[in-house]
């Protein structure tokens, strides 16, 4: 028991350690405030595992590949089978304590039981759950050192859009939806995310009941569905991430140190490091590098494995854009043969997300297009035809594949994708 307590204290001290507010980045590079340089981050958190969350709400999110955070009270009879399925599909299943007390009304010893036992029970019943964040019952903060010993962040409900770097990761705001809050209609949701876009911030929604499932402050699924359709239509503006993924992204982004070494005129070597525990902080951050004047394109690898990238032009400057996990080995950037002019423009319009993916990969490209997925030995494993957006990759085994996108019979894009 003493060993466990000491370990939790050490982990908590590491996770709660102060962070540098700005990454250390060479002039040719930029680290995205939010993934893929989107203007804002949005998280959807659902509390209490009410009756309609898993059968009605989660499929609405799954339709678009959006991942949620499910804050679970462990002794309220949660649907463990449903939570296991949701977690395996990329949703975050994490702690809302054991019995839902206001933590400040408990002794520190009682808070330890609520916080640690909840985490242990969730991990035992949902093996894929990391259970790294907590939502405080009734939005009442408890003893912070006790919380820090087990969790990397905690959520309250003060109704604010958070800045790109929140001042306190154990007092993270959220906005209540449904009948007791000011966010009831799809337009209300849309207004809040638009505010996050304007400020470059992070909007976290807090939802309990769905329709008539007897949960607190019910939100109507028809309004949620309409809002999610809006989010899908405006993907370029919003990164939808789980509560823990956004927390990790912020901390990694702020702590990142980028160091580039020139190998030759056609190759650079980049290391991306941070001062955070790698076992916890392991989500990719988005980086872009200005292409040298003599480079038309670039090919990337990390740790010897191909690293997916895209080319974008911002303010007349051409960049190679990629996601990278800090401390996972050097990234090699090598000059690649330019694509044909038309294909290059179309390729820049192709978007693939999420990559890596768990359930399905969304492919987006204006107009009609065809998709073909190949195994690394060249075998065609999947094909599809879509307009504007389509989801592919369901049923694929875990591994690395090549996805090729074409329009009107002409190749547009060829990228590596990774199925978890």
FIPA-197004 format. One record per residue (C-alpha): x, y, z; residue number from 1. Coordinates in Angstrom, 3 decimals, padded with zeros to 6 digits, m for minus. Layout:
// residues N
((X, Y, Z), NUM)
...
END
This chain:
// residues 420
((000.000, 000.000, 000.000), 1)
((002.855, 002.329, 000.820), 2)
((004.416, 001.661, m002.596), 3)
((001.133, 002.454, m004.342), 4)
((000.720, 005.678, m002.387), 5)
((004.275, 006.789, m003.144), 6)
((003.835, 005.983, m006.820), 7)
((000.619, 007.997, m007.007), 8)
((002.280, 010.941, m005.286), 9)
((005.232, 010.847, m007.676), 10)
((002.975, 010.518, m010.708), 11)
((000.784, 013.339, m009.479), 12)
((003.775, 015.591, m008.947), 13)
((005.002, 014.888, m012.457), 14)
((001.616, 015.390, m014.090), 15)
((000.918, 018.597, m012.202), 16)
((004.358, 020.115, m012.824), 17)
((004.388, 023.650, m014.281), 18)
((004.762, 023.876, m018.050), 19)
((006.555, 026.313, m020.292), 20)
((003.925, 028.541, m021.879), 21)
((005.557, 028.555, m025.303), 22)
((007.196, 025.847, m027.365), 23)
((010.806, 026.305, m028.461), 24)
((010.535, 026.295, m032.244), 25)
((013.027, 027.116, m035.048), 26)
((012.026, 029.970, m037.348), 27)
((011.055, 027.706, m040.266), 28)
((008.565, 025.788, m038.093), 29)
((005.199, 026.440, m036.484), 30)
((003.410, 024.331, m033.874), 31)
((m000.368, 024.448, m034.236), 32)
((m002.379, 025.879, m031.374), 33)
((m004.965, 023.216, m032.191), 34)
((m004.639, 020.059, m034.248), 35)
((m004.252, 020.581, m037.998), 36)
((m004.096, 024.357, m037.405), 37)
((m007.838, 024.558, m036.838), 38)
((m009.023, 027.769, m035.143), 39)
((m010.691, 026.165, m032.105), 40)
((m011.057, 022.984, m030.059), 41)
((m014.398, 021.508, m028.963), 42)
((m015.046, 018.669, m026.498), 43)
((m018.326, 016.931, m025.717), 44)
((m018.540, 015.492, m022.207), 45)
((m021.462, 013.341, m021.073), 46)
((m022.019, 012.701, m017.368), 47)
((m023.709, 009.936, m015.362), 48)
((m024.143, 007.323, m018.156), 49)
((m027.853, 008.192, m018.468), 50)
((m030.067, 005.744, m020.331), 51)
((m030.027, 007.338, m023.784), 52)
((m026.391, 008.424, m023.967), 53)
((m025.008, 005.176, m025.397), 54)
((m027.923, 004.070, m027.630), 55)
((m028.959, 007.504, m028.967), 56)
((m026.281, 010.174, m028.444), 57)
((m023.108, 008.201, m029.170), 58)
((m024.324, 007.025, m032.625), 59)
((m024.889, 010.693, m033.535), 60)
((m021.228, 011.400, m032.781), 61)
((m020.049, 008.182, m034.431), 62)
((m021.805, 009.196, m037.641), 63)
((m019.158, 011.889, m038.088), 64)
((m016.231, 010.237, m036.330), 65)
((m016.425, 012.678, m033.398), 66)
((m015.179, 011.278, m030.068), 67)
((m016.701, 012.142, m026.694), 68)
((m015.784, 011.859, m023.024), 69)
((m018.065, 009.752, m020.825), 70)
((m017.704, 010.720, m017.148), 71)
((m018.966, 007.680, m015.247), 72)
((m020.248, 007.245, m011.664), 73)
((m019.123, 003.730, m010.877), 74)
((m021.766, 002.639, m008.360), 75)
((m024.749, 003.945, m010.342), 76)
((m024.977, 000.751, m012.358), 77)
((m023.270, 001.928, m015.539), 78)
((m023.663, m000.017, m018.778), 79)
((m020.188, m001.524, m018.724), 80)
((m020.648, m003.478, m021.953), 81)
((m021.733, m000.325, m023.766), 82)
((m018.880, 001.650, m022.240), 83)
((m016.390, m001.001, m023.334), 84)
((m017.693, m000.722, m026.889), 85)
((m017.523, 003.080, m026.792), 86)
((m013.984, 003.043, m025.414), 87)
((m012.825, 000.583, m028.068), 88)
((m014.239, 003.012, m030.645), 89)
((m012.140, 005.911, m029.363), 90)
((m014.451, 007.548, m026.821), 91)
((m012.933, 008.429, m023.454), 92)
((m014.441, 006.596, m020.467), 93)
((m013.304, 008.201, m017.249), 94)
((m014.133, 009.219, m013.697), 95)
((m017.098, 010.978, m012.117), 96)
((m016.258, 009.367, m008.714), 97)
((m017.833, 006.361, m006.989), 98)
((m020.979, 007.842, m005.404), 99)
((m021.212, 011.396, m006.826), 100)
((m020.621, 013.399, m003.614), 101)
((m019.557, 017.026, m003.445), 102)
((m015.881, 016.400, m002.781), 103)
((m015.434, 019.443, m000.560), 104)
((m017.895, 017.927, 001.930), 105)
((m015.629, 014.903, 002.460), 106)
((m012.446, 014.392, 004.422), 107)
((m009.276, 013.982, 002.396), 108)
((m009.282, 010.257, 003.194), 109)
((m012.842, 009.950, 001.878), 110)
((m011.892, 011.854, m001.264), 111)
((m009.030, 009.421, m001.853), 112)
((m011.525, 006.548, m001.802), 113)
((m013.892, 008.295, m004.229), 114)
((m011.169, 009.284, m006.671), 115)
((m008.919, 006.230, m006.613), 116)
((m011.608, 003.541, m006.374), 117)
((m013.517, 005.072, m009.267), 118)
((m010.384, 004.940, m011.391), 119)
((m009.626, 001.350, m010.386), 120)
((m013.182, 000.167, m011.091), 121)
((m013.319, 001.809, m014.515), 122)
((m009.991, 000.311, m015.567), 123)
((m011.114, m003.129, m014.381), 124)
((m014.400, m002.985, m016.302), 125)
((m013.168, m001.093, m019.379), 126)
((m009.658, m002.394, m020.126), 127)
((m009.028, 000.147, m022.906), 128)
((m009.876, 003.093, m020.626), 129)
((m006.930, 005.060, m019.259), 130)
((m009.113, 007.040, m016.829), 131)
((m006.848, 010.079, m016.618), 132)
((m009.363, 012.903, m016.094), 133)
((m012.169, 013.559, m013.629), 134)
((m015.405, 015.543, m013.565), 135)
((m016.191, 016.839, m010.097), 136)
((m019.713, 015.912, m008.917), 137)
((m021.903, 019.006, m008.725), 138)
((m018.902, 020.878, m010.194), 139)
((m017.417, 021.199, m006.704), 140)
((m013.623, 021.036, m006.522), 141)
((m012.040, 018.874, m003.836), 142)
((m008.552, 018.643, m002.371), 143)
((m006.287, 019.506, m005.298), 144)
((m003.171, 017.510, m004.263), 145)
((m005.369, 014.432, m003.850), 146)
((m006.863, 014.952, m007.307), 147)
((m003.441, 015.568, m008.841), 148)
((m002.190, 012.240, m007.493), 149)
((m004.504, 010.343, m009.862), 150)
((m005.615, 012.663, m012.676), 151)
((m004.062, 015.023, m015.199), 152)
((m007.041, 017.416, m015.238), 153)
((m010.460, 018.064, m013.724), 154)
((m013.666, 019.666, m014.990), 155)
((m016.024, 022.151, m013.374), 156)
((m018.951, 023.970, m015.047), 157)
((m018.373, 027.720, m014.902), 158)
((m019.848, 028.300, m018.364), 159)
((m016.789, 029.846, m020.007), 160)
((m014.907, 029.285, m023.247), 161)
((m011.362, 028.496, m022.175), 162)
((m008.282, 030.169, m023.649), 163)
((m005.759, 028.188, m025.679), 164)
((m003.750, 027.656, m022.496), 165)
((m006.075, 027.436, m019.467), 166)
((m004.618, 028.891, m016.268), 167)
((m005.567, 025.851, m014.137), 168)
((m005.968, 022.316, m015.493), 169)
((m007.854, 021.286, m012.358), 170)
((m010.506, 023.991, m012.847), 171)
((m011.396, 023.479, m016.501), 172)
((m014.666, 025.100, m017.478), 173)
((m017.631, 023.516, m019.226), 174)
((m021.012, 024.709, m020.478), 175)
((m024.141, 022.844, m019.352), 176)
((m026.574, 021.840, m022.087), 177)
((m030.265, 021.032, m021.843), 178)
((m033.228, 022.369, m019.937), 179)
((m031.332, 023.850, m016.969), 180)
((m028.735, 025.635, m019.085), 181)
((m028.586, 028.262, m021.802), 182)
((m027.587, 025.763, m024.515), 183)
((m030.771, 024.019, m025.594), 184)
((m031.164, 024.448, m029.338), 185)
((m028.712, 023.620, m032.113), 186)
((m028.255, 027.355, m032.655), 187)
((m027.141, 027.708, m029.013), 188)
((m024.473, 025.061, m029.497), 189)
((m023.391, 026.720, m032.730), 190)
((m023.106, 030.128, m031.073), 191)
((m020.790, 028.748, m028.379), 192)
((m018.422, 027.038, m030.823), 193)
((m018.391, 030.184, m032.973), 194)
((m017.267, 032.078, m029.875), 195)
((m014.456, 029.568, m029.387), 196)
((m013.437, 030.061, m033.009), 197)
((m013.356, 033.847, m032.600), 198)
((m011.168, 033.628, m029.498), 199)
((m009.029, 030.691, m030.624), 200)
((m010.163, 028.865, m027.506), 201)
((m011.563, 025.573, m026.246), 202)
((m015.295, 024.955, m025.792), 203)
((m016.326, 022.067, m023.523), 204)
((m019.992, 021.031, m023.406), 205)
((m021.474, 019.191, m020.403), 206)
((m024.510, 017.006, m021.170), 207)
((m026.483, 014.713, m018.862), 208)
((m029.867, 013.393, m019.983), 209)
((m030.816, 012.764, m023.606), 210)
((m034.504, 013.136, m024.495), 211)
((m036.739, 011.492, m021.869), 212)
((m034.237, 009.179, m020.148), 213)
((m034.855, 010.822, m016.748), 214)
((m031.343, 012.264, m016.647), 215)
((m030.589, 015.720, m015.288), 216)
((m031.078, 018.699, m017.649), 217)
((m032.132, 016.652, m020.697), 218)
((m030.856, 017.702, m024.113), 219)
((m033.011, 016.909, m027.139), 220)
((m031.275, 014.522, m029.516), 221)
((m032.778, 016.282, m032.545), 222)
((m031.013, 019.511, m031.507), 223)
((m027.762, 017.684, m030.843), 224)
((m028.011, 015.987, m034.248), 225)
((m028.551, 019.307, m036.018), 226)
((m025.566, 020.834, m034.237), 227)
((m023.303, 017.905, m035.103), 228)
((m024.303, 018.232, m038.760), 229)
((m023.165, 021.866, m038.508), 230)
((m019.863, 020.749, m036.995), 231)
((m019.375, 018.251, m039.799), 232)
((m020.000, 020.956, m042.393), 233)
((m017.459, 023.215, m040.673), 234)
((m014.680, 020.744, m039.916), 235)
((m012.057, 023.176, m041.134), 236)
((m012.866, 025.434, m038.173), 237)
((m013.042, 022.980, m035.268), 238)
((m010.952, 020.180, m033.824), 239)
((m013.303, 017.848, m031.941), 240)
((m011.238, 015.999, m029.340), 241)
((m011.836, 014.110, m026.126), 242)
((m011.311, 015.999, m022.886), 243)
((m008.050, 014.169, m022.141), 244)
((m006.698, 014.463, m025.689), 245)
((m007.138, 018.236, m025.678), 246)
((m005.495, 018.527, m022.249), 247)
((m002.542, 016.450, m023.433), 248)
((m002.280, 018.384, m026.687), 249)
((m002.101, 021.712, m024.850), 250)
((000.578, 020.526, m022.436), 251)
((002.642, 018.838, m025.153), 252)
((002.310, 021.809, m027.480), 253)
((003.491, 024.222, m024.812), 254)
((006.368, 021.996, m023.702), 255)
((007.576, 021.026, m027.186), 256)
((011.194, 021.643, m028.153), 257)
((011.956, 021.338, m031.882), 258)
((015.550, 020.954, m033.034), 259)
((016.493, 020.680, m036.707), 260)
((019.769, 019.431, m038.164), 261)
((020.729, 019.826, m041.815), 262)
((021.733, 016.466, m043.263), 263)
((022.080, 017.693, m046.847), 264)
((020.480, 020.127, m049.287), 265)
((017.675, 017.612, m049.760), 266)
((017.251, 016.291, m046.218), 267)
((016.672, 017.636, m042.716), 268)
((016.455, 015.792, m039.418), 269)
((014.009, 017.044, m036.783), 270)
((013.706, 016.015, m033.152), 271)
((010.581, 016.869, m031.166), 272)
((010.855, 016.481, m027.405), 273)
((009.059, 017.636, m024.276), 274)
((009.568, 017.362, m020.520), 275)
((006.439, 015.276, m019.887), 276)
((005.974, 011.595, m018.921), 277)
((005.803, 009.742, m022.248), 278)
((003.533, 007.007, m020.885), 279)
((000.809, 009.627, m020.381), 280)
((001.558, 012.424, m022.829), 281)
((001.578, 010.603, m026.146), 282)
((m000.914, 012.319, m028.451), 283)
((000.349, 013.826, m031.712), 284)
((000.781, 017.573, m032.074), 285)
((000.576, 019.268, m035.464), 286)
((003.685, 020.914, m036.898), 287)
((004.394, 022.600, m040.201), 288)
((007.680, 023.499, m041.840), 289)
((008.201, 025.977, m044.629), 290)
((009.364, 024.106, m047.713), 291)
((012.818, 025.179, m048.911), 292)
((012.674, 027.168, m052.141), 293)
((014.131, 024.299, m054.163), 294)
((011.693, 021.699, m052.782), 295)
((008.396, 021.075, m054.544), 296)
((007.284, 018.448, m052.036), 297)
((008.560, 016.407, m049.098), 298)
((008.468, 012.831, m047.806), 299)
((008.657, 012.203, m044.048), 300)
((009.584, 009.308, m041.782), 301)
((009.791, 009.007, m037.997), 302)
((011.749, 006.264, m036.329), 303)
((012.165, 004.687, m039.743), 304)
((008.408, 004.458, m040.425), 305)
((006.573, 006.609, m043.002), 306)
((004.907, 009.675, m041.479), 307)
((001.759, 011.012, m043.128), 308)
((001.939, 014.629, m044.289), 309)
((000.149, 017.142, m046.479), 310)
((001.184, 020.286, m048.335), 311)
((m000.560, 023.571, m047.586), 312)
((m000.059, 027.148, m048.724), 313)
((m000.619, 029.917, m046.184), 314)
((m000.153, 033.553, m047.158), 315)
((001.712, 032.495, m050.265), 316)
((004.134, 030.335, m048.256), 317)
((004.219, 026.595, m048.901), 318)
((004.433, 024.239, m045.907), 319)
((004.618, 020.531, m045.247), 320)
((002.157, 019.752, m042.427), 321)
((002.340, 016.681, m040.212), 322)
((001.349, 015.241, m036.841), 323)
((004.154, 014.058, m034.591), 324)
((004.293, 012.471, m031.134), 325)
((007.109, 013.995, m029.060), 326)
((009.972, 011.736, m027.975), 327)
((009.218, 009.049, m030.570), 328)
((012.392, 009.387, m032.629), 329)
((013.817, 011.752, m035.208), 330)
((011.676, 012.916, m038.118), 331)
((013.464, 012.835, m041.467), 332)
((012.251, 015.353, m044.059), 333)
((013.410, 014.598, m047.583), 334)
((012.793, 016.480, m050.821), 335)
((010.349, 014.551, m053.010), 336)
((009.481, 014.733, m056.684), 337)
((006.801, 017.344, m057.353), 338)
((003.327, 016.231, m058.272), 339)
((001.769, 017.517, m061.484), 340)
((000.300, 020.999, m061.058), 341)
((m003.368, 020.028, m061.202), 342)
((m002.927, 016.968, m059.054), 343)
((m001.010, 019.039, m056.527), 344)
((m003.866, 021.504, m056.122), 345)
((m006.365, 018.689, m055.710), 346)
((m004.061, 016.864, m053.304), 347)
((m003.898, 019.926, m051.077), 348)
((m007.701, 019.833, m050.877), 349)
((m007.776, 016.209, m049.682), 350)
((m008.316, 015.777, m045.935), 351)
((m008.038, 012.505, m044.023), 352)
((m008.995, 012.196, m040.352), 353)
((m008.413, 010.860, m037.807), 354)
((m005.104, 009.261, m038.715), 355)
((m004.384, 006.917, m036.976), 356)
((m008.042, 005.796, m036.684), 357)
((m009.921, 003.228, m034.625), 358)
((m013.255, 002.659, m036.385), 359)
((m013.391, 004.589, m039.649), 360)
((m011.352, 007.152, m041.574), 361)
((m013.100, 010.170, m043.091), 362)
((m011.949, 011.280, m046.553), 363)
((m012.966, 014.782, m047.668), 364)
((m012.495, 016.367, m051.100), 365)
((m014.749, 018.810, m052.979), 366)
((m016.727, 017.051, m055.717), 367)
((m016.990, 013.364, m056.557), 368)
((m014.024, 011.101, m055.950), 369)
((m012.941, 007.479, m055.684), 370)
((m010.988, 005.852, m052.868), 371)
((m008.907, 002.676, m052.995), 372)
((m007.130, 001.189, m049.971), 373)
((m004.168, m001.148, m050.390), 374)
((m002.202, m003.269, m047.952), 375)
((001.530, m002.636, m047.895), 376)
((002.095, m005.701, m050.092), 377)
((m000.021, m004.063, m052.808), 378)
((m003.263, m005.985, m052.306), 379)
((m006.471, m003.986, m052.895), 380)
((m008.532, m004.354, m049.699), 381)
((m011.283, m001.721, m050.043), 382)
((m012.813, 000.684, m052.565), 383)
((m015.442, 003.400, m052.426), 384)
((m017.004, 006.329, m054.243), 385)
((m018.070, 009.520, m052.487), 386)
((m019.081, 013.136, m052.851), 387)
((m017.476, 015.759, m050.573), 388)
((m016.984, 013.344, m047.626), 389)
((m017.101, 009.622, m047.033), 390)
((m015.972, 007.176, m044.365), 391)
((m013.727, 004.249, m045.229), 392)
((m011.676, 001.616, m043.441), 393)
((m014.350, m000.102, m041.347), 394)
((m013.519, m003.750, m040.877), 395)
((m009.825, m003.384, m041.658), 396)
((m007.391, m005.234, m039.454), 397)
((m004.956, m003.229, m037.350), 398)
((m002.035, m002.087, m039.456), 399)
((m000.659, 000.344, m042.023), 400)
((m002.288, 000.869, m045.421), 401)
((m002.019, 003.113, m048.465), 402)
((m005.128, 005.109, m049.393), 403)
((m005.289, 006.439, m052.951), 404)
((m007.796, 009.133, m053.929), 405)
((m008.676, 009.900, m057.554), 406)
((m011.027, 012.224, m059.436), 407)
((m012.286, 011.633, m062.972), 408)
((m009.864, 008.757, m063.318), 409)
((m006.826, 010.867, m062.407), 410)
((m004.781, 010.166, m059.241), 411)
((m005.021, 012.985, m056.699), 412)
((m003.460, 011.756, m053.468), 413)
((m001.622, 008.753, m052.085), 414)
((m001.059, 008.647, m048.322), 415)
((m000.271, 006.192, m045.568), 416)
((m003.016, 005.545, m043.034), 417)
((m002.833, 003.697, m039.752), 418)
((m005.606, 001.504, m038.278), 419)
((m005.309, 001.006, m034.517), 420)
END
